[in-house]
Amino acid sequence: MDWDNLYIKHPEFCIKELAEEVVDFVPLLKKLPGSEKEKKVYDLGFGAGRHILYLARLGYKVYGDDISNSGKEITQKQLDKEGLKAKLGISDMTVIPYKHNFFDAIINRGVITHNTLDNIKKCISEMNRTIKVGGLVMTTFISTESSEYGKGKEIEHNTFVPDSGPEEGVPHHFVTKEEVEILMSSFEMMKLYHYKHKGLLKVGNYVSAHWIYFGRKI
Ligand SMILES: C[S@@+](CC[C@H](N)C(=O)[O-])C[C@H]1O[C@@H](n2cnc3c(N)ncnc32)[C@H](O)[C@@H]1O
C-alpha cells in the first residue's frame, strides 16, 4: 500500500464522520485537570485528519504524526481554512518524536494494527513513554473475529499481508482480548470492548471487528 499517496488516489478514505470511540473518549479528556487549551492531545496516525480537526475545534492543543504526506497536506489545508492550529508531522509509529511525559493523551485509531507484533510493541512503549503519568490513551486493534482474518500471507503468528485489494502489502496483526490485555499491560485499563460492524467502505460479507482500548498511564 502506498500510504503516502493514499488520500489522493483514494479520496473515499478521507472520511469526515467521527469514529464513535474517539467521541466517547473526549469526556475522559475533559475530566483531566486543566483547561482544554492546556491539554496536549496527540493523534498518532491521523490519516486525513478528521480527529485532528475535531479536537482542534474543541480547543485542545493538538499534535499529530502519520507516514502519509497526502493526509498531512489535506489536514493542514482544512486547519488553515478553519483558522485552527495543530502541529503535524511525518513519523513512523515506532518512533514518537516527542520527549518523555509530554502528552496529556494519545489517540491511535486504526493504525497500530498495520504492523508486525514487534513494531506494535515498540509503538505501545513509545506511547507509554510520551504520555504523562495519569494521562490517557485510546487505541484500537483489529480482532481475530474480523472477516479479513486469515486472508493473504501469514508472515508471523496472526499477522497477515493481503495480496490484493486496496490494502495489498500492508501487514495486519489480528488480536484476541487476552492479547490486548497483555500488550497494553503497562497501562491501567479503563475500558475494553469489541466493536463489530459491516464497515464503512466494504460490501458483501465484510465484517469489521476491532478491540477498543481506553487506558491510563500509571
Ligand atoms: C486506517 S487509517 C486511520 C486514520 C485515522 N486514524 C482515522 O481514524 O481516520 C491508518 C493510518 O495509519 C497510517 N500509518 C500506517 N502505518 C503507519 C506507520 N508505520 N507509522 C505512522 N502512521 C502509519 C496511515 O498512513 C494511515 O493514515
The ligand as an SDF file (V2000), in Angstrom:
LIG
                    3D

 27 29  0  0  0  0  0  0  0  0999 V2000
   -6.9630    3.3320    8.6390 C   0  0  0  0  0  0  0  0  0  0  0  0
   -6.0600    4.8490    8.6090 S   0  0  0  0  0  0  0  0  0  0  0  0
   -6.6730    5.6150   10.0940 C   0  0  0  0  0  0  0  0  0  0  0  0
   -6.5590    7.1230   10.0280 C   0  0  0  0  0  0  0  0  0  0  0  0
   -7.1460    7.8730   11.2450 C   0  0  0  0  0  0  0  0  0  0  0  0
   -6.6060    7.4390   12.4960 N   0  0  0  0  0  0  0  0  0  0  0  0
   -8.6520    7.8110   11.2590 C   0  0  0  0  0  0  0  0  0  0  0  0
   -9.2120    7.1430   12.1390 O   0  0  0  0  0  0  0  0  0  0  0  0
   -9.2720    8.4350   10.3910 O   0  0  0  0  0  0  0  0  0  0  0  0
   -4.4310    4.3160    9.0640 C   0  0  0  0  0  0  0  0  0  0  0  0
   -3.3850    5.4430    9.0460 C   0  0  0  0  0  0  0  0  0  0  0  0
   -2.1860    4.8970    9.6290 O   0  0  0  0  0  0  0  0  0  0  0  0
   -1.0870    5.4800    8.9500 C   0  0  0  0  0  0  0  0  0  0  0  0
    0.0640    4.5850    9.1400 N   0  0  0  0  0  0  0  0  0  0  0  0
    0.2440    3.3510    8.6290 C   0  0  0  0  0  0  0  0  0  0  0  0
    1.4210    2.8420    9.0070 N   0  0  0  0  0  0  0  0  0  0  0  0
    1.9970    3.7890    9.7970 C   0  0  0  0  0  0  0  0  0  0  0  0
    3.2420    3.8640   10.4820 C   0  0  0  0  0  0  0  0  0  0  0  0
    4.1060    2.8570   10.4300 N   0  0  0  0  0  0  0  0  0  0  0  0
    3.5110    4.9730   11.2010 N   0  0  0  0  0  0  0  0  0  0  0  0
    2.6180    6.0160   11.2500 C   0  0  0  0  0  0  0  0  0  0  0  0
    1.4290    6.0030   10.6030 N   0  0  0  0  0  0  0  0  0  0  0  0
    1.1270    4.9090    9.8800 C   0  0  0  0  0  0  0  0  0  0  0  0
   -1.5370    5.5690    7.5120 C   0  0  0  0  0  0  0  0  0  0  0  0
   -0.7910    6.4880    6.7680 O   0  0  0  0  0  0  0  0  0  0  0  0
   -2.9980    5.9490    7.6710 C   0  0  0  0  0  0  0  0  0  0  0  0
   -3.1650    7.3390    7.6030 O   0  0  0  0  0  0  0  0  0  0  0  0
  1  2  1  0
  2  3  1  0
  2 10  1  0
  3  4  1  0
  4  5  1  0
  5  6  1  0
  5  7  1  0
  7  8  2  0
  7  9  1  0
 10 11  1  0
 11 12  1  0
 11 26  1  0
 12 13  1  0
 13 14  1  0
 13 24  1  0
 14 15  1  0
 14 23  1  0
 15 16  2  0
 16 17  1  0
 17 18  1  0
 17 23  2  0
 18 19  1  0
 18 20  2  0
 20 21  1  0
 21 22  2  0
 22 23  1  0
 24 25  1  0
 24 26  1  0
 26 27  1  0
M  CHG  2   2   1   9  -1
M  END
$$$$
